[in-house]
Amino acid sequence: MTESLTAFELLLQIDQRCRLLAADLPSQPTRQDSWSGIGFRLGEHWYVAPMGEVSEVLHEPRCTQLPGVRPWVKGVANLRGRLLPIIDLCGFFSGNEPGHELSAVRKQRRVLVVEHNEVFTGLMVDEVFGLQHFAQDSLEPVDTLSGPIAPFIKGRFQREQTWQVFSPFALVQSQGFMNVAI
């Protein structure tokens, strides 16, 4: 005489049989910590901004010019009802450093939108190369960098070309960046 099982006991039996017959999952390779950022170009230089420091990437918007501002302030654009100051990043850094002139090819230009603390701004760059991934342990320090961009470079990754890690948050906190009036 077989005893009748409750529905719960039957489910437990099925569970036990499934666990016995189930093949082990393939072992997953240990996950390598990766670093991700938005790759972009300024003149002849390649940069990557940390993912958390760029809120979006836009095509070059129409700007309204502003009087009494530095030449690297291109104007303001309306971004979904918010005024977005557009900064020509090449113009900001051009100072005395060659190789940071904005490209003449306008259709490749993009704007990296940065929102940090009370600052909401767009940084115009020559070209964006999308999301770039690097092995975290391949980040190299930079010691001998000079020029106006040096304080905002936080390291570099080496591939076919050198990708310098550029911090938009450090830039928008700098006094020189905030000093837009002539």
N, C-alpha and C positions, 0 to 999 in steps of 0.2 A: 504494500500500500504506500503510495507516494503522498507525501504531505503537500498540501497546497501552500504556495508561497504568496506572500502579500506583494503588492506591486512594488513596494520599496525594496523588499528583499530580492525580487527578481532583477531590478535595476542594479543592485549591488553586485549580484552574480555576473551580470553582463559586463559591468565595469571591470571586475576582477579578470574575466576572460580576455577582455580587450587589452588590458594592461600587460597580461602575460604574452599575448600574441603580437603586440605592437613592436615594430622595429624601432631601434633607437634612432633618434634624430641625428643627422650628421653633425659632427662637432663643428662649431663655427670658429673660423680663424680669429685670433685675438684682434679686436678692433684697434686699429691704429688711430690715435688722436689726430684729427685733422683741423686745420685752420682754414677758414673760408672768408673770402672778401670779394669786393667788386673791383675788377681790374679795369684800369683806364690809362689813357695816354695823354701826356701834356708835352707838346712839342716832340722832342726825340727821346723822352724819358717815359718809362713804364712804372706804374704805381698800382698798389692794391690797397683799398680802404677796408677796414674791418666791417663785417656784415652789420653789426649792431650800430654802426655810426652813419649809415646811409639809409634814409627811410624810403626813398624811391628814386628812380632814374627817369628823366623826362627828355623828350626831344626839345630842342631849343625853342622856348616859347617867345611869343611877341612881347616886347618890353616897352614900357613907357619910360623915356629918359627922365632923369632927375637933374635939376640944376644944383650947382654948388657941391658936387661930389667928385671924388677922385676918378680918373679915367677908367680904372678897372671896375667900377660899378656900372654895369650895363644898363641898369634901370630896375623897374619892378614889373612883375607879371602877376596876373590874377590866377591863382591856383585854387579852384573850387571855392571861391569867395574869400580867400586869404591872400594878402599881398606878400609876394615872394621876391625879396631882393635877389637880383641875379649878379653874381660876381664872376668876372673873367679871371679864372685862377692863373692862367698864363700871364695876364697883365699884372696881377698882384705880385707874382714872383719874379717878373722880368727884371726888375731892378737893374743889376749889373751882370746878371747871369745869362749867357747865351744859351740857346736851346730851349727856351721857355716861351716861344712866340706861338700864339694861337694859330692853328692851321687855317688856310684859306678855304678848305673844303667844309662848307657850312652844313651840308646834309649829314655829316658824320658826328657833328658836335652833339653833346648831351649835357644835361644838367643833373648833378647829383644833389638831391634835396637832403639837407641836414637840419635836424631839429634837436637842439640840445639846450637844456635849461630854458632860458627865455629867448634863445636865438633860433630863428627860422629863416634859412637862406638857401639859395641855389648856387652851386659851384659849377661854372661852365668849364667843360673839358673838351679836348679834341675828339676823343673817341672812347667808347666803353666796350670792354671785352667780356662783359657778363661775369658770372660767378666763377671765381678761381679757387681751387682747393690745393692746399699744400700740407705736407706732413708737418705737424706741430714741431717736431724735433729738428726740422731743417731750417728753422728761423735763425738767421745769423744776426748778430749785433752789428751796428755801424758805428765806428769810432771816429773816422777821419772825414766825415761829411762837413762841407762848409757851404756857405751861401744862405740866401733868405729862406729856403725850404728846409734847411737842416733841423731846426727845432721841432718840426712836425713829422720827421721820419723816425719810426720806432723799430726799425730792423729791415731785413731784406730776405727774400727767397731767391734762389738761383735756379733757373731753368735754361731754355735757349737764350733768354735775356734775363737781366736782373730785374726783379719786381721789388721795388722799395715799398715798405709798409708806411702809408701816409695816414695820419690821424686827423680827420675832419674836426673831431671834437677839440683837439688841441689847437687847431687853427682858429676856430670860432671863439675860443676863450682868450686868444692873444689880443693884446692892446692894439697892435698895428692893424689887425683885421677890423677891429671895431671902430677905428679912426677913419671914417669914410668921408667926412666933411673936408673941403678944401680950406 
